Amino acid sequence: MVRAIIFDNDGVLIDSVGPGMRRFREAAAQAGLTVPEETLLYEHNGTPWEKYLPKIGATVGWSNDDIRRFEEAYHNLGEEIYQSFPGVNDTLATLSAMQVLLFIVSNRHTTSLYKVLEAAGIEHDRFLIIQGFDDYEFHKPDPRVFNHIVADCLIPFGVAMRDILYVGDTVTNDLAAAQAHVPTITFVGVTSGTVTYDAFLAAGLEPMRILATVTHLPEVLFLL
């Protein structure tokens, strides 16, 4: 039985992936730079910003000065304001009522993570730990990103590895980190972010562990 769920944030709880890509491309256009294709942005989605931006810049031929111009234009767009996916708060309330322990592990910087959660109306106190980029030395796809929550907060208190679930929306960051963890963390992929049902299947994920959104979690927990 699932006793703890670790969530990714973007594309899982918050509908930020598509809007975030449009924001990125708008900033590039305003800076007068080559605008990256959405397919390129999706390919690297979920990568920490410090690695994401240089990868995108290198691919489209931006110089270091171009990257600085982009960052200025990006910040001039103002605060990121995204919506949660419909039904997320109700789902979190249902899971809490089922006595499932809830956590977030995200590659988003911690200050930004809290801001987008608040703007989206997701209640912080639903989660025992909200772990952003700045909170830990390891980041996805490094499986050690889960060490603090799993090794320090769950296992010592009697939660077995088989009862821990990680929910994410990418193959290269989320699924890879869960599979590389020793022991493996059971992974559920949602197609609300960057990866399609067929892509998760191609990555070896079982159909029963591919959901359209996190709102389906309560009804399938006993099957996972």
Secondary structure as GFF3:
##gff-version 3
##sequence-region A 1 224
A	DSSP	beta_strand	4	7	.	.	.	ID=ss1
A	DSSP	beta_strand	14	15	.	.	.	ID=ss2
A	DSSP	alpha_helix	17	30	.	.	.	ID=ss3
A	DSSP	alpha_helix	38	43	.	.	.	ID=ss4
A	DSSP	alpha_helix	49	60	.	.	.	ID=ss5
A	DSSP	alpha_helix	64	76	.	.	.	ID=ss6
A	DSSP	beta_strand	83	84	.	.	.	ID=ss7
A	DSSP	alpha_helix	88	97	.	.	.	ID=ss8
A	DSSP	beta_strand	101	105	.	.	.	ID=ss9
A	DSSP	alpha_helix	110	119	.	.	.	ID=ss10
A	DSSP	three_ten_helix	124	126	.	.	.	ID=ss11
A	DSSP	beta_strand	129	131	.	.	.	ID=ss12
A	DSSP	three_ten_helix	133	135	.	.	.	ID=ss13
A	DSSP	three_ten_helix	143	146	.	.	.	ID=ss14
A	DSSP	alpha_helix	147	147	.	.	.	ID=ss15
A	DSSP	pi_helix	148	154	.	.	.	ID=ss16
A	DSSP	three_ten_helix	155	157	.	.	.	ID=ss17
A	DSSP	three_ten_helix	161	163	.	.	.	ID=ss18
A	DSSP	beta_strand	164	168	.	.	.	ID=ss19
A	DSSP	pi_helix	171	175	.	.	.	ID=ss20
A	DSSP	alpha_helix	176	180	.	.	.	ID=ss21
A	DSSP	beta_strand	186	190	.	.	.	ID=ss22
A	DSSP	alpha_helix	197	202	.	.	.	ID=ss23
A	DSSP	three_ten_helix	207	209	.	.	.	ID=ss24
A	DSSP	beta_strand	210	211	.	.	.	ID=ss25
A	DSSP	three_ten_helix	214	216	.	.	.	ID=ss26
A	DSSP	alpha_helix	217	220	.	.	.	ID=ss27
A	DSSP	three_ten_helix	221	223	.	.	.	ID=ss28
###
